[in-house]
């Protein structure tokens, strides 16, 4: 996880965590993933509603 946080390849994800490696808790990771999955579902739903 430190490689992900410090690589710079995932700037949005790295802002979700503090500098302490222990901040990479499963609950935080789950919330981050769920937020983005639901955002994608919302976009797909809105697109199909306009068809």
N, C-alpha and C positions, 0 to 999 in steps of 0.2 A: 504494500500500500504506500510505503514511503516513496517508491519509484514513481507511482502514479501522481502523488501529491507534488513531488519536486521536479518532475520531468518538464513541466510546462506544456505538455501535450493536451492537457485537460484543464484549461484555466478556470472554467466555471465550477467544475468539481472541486478543484483545489481551494476555491474561496469558501466552500462549505465547511471546511475543517480549520481548526486552529493550528498552531505550530507544534503542539504536543502530539506525538504519534498516537497517544491513547485516545485522542479525539475521534479516531476512525472507528466509531462504534457501529455495530450492525444496525441499530435503530436509525442512525443518521443516514447510513447508506441506503437502507430500505426507503426512508422518506424521500430522499433525493431521487431514487429510481422510480418510485411510484408517482411522484409529481410529474416527471417527464413522460412516463407512459400515459398517464391520464391526459396530459396536455396533447399528446399525439392522437389519442382517441377523440378528444374534443375537436381537433382540426378535421379529422376524417368524418366525424358526425356532421360538422358544419358544411363540409364540402358536399356530402351526399344529400343534405337537406336542400341545397340550391340546384340540384339536378332535376 
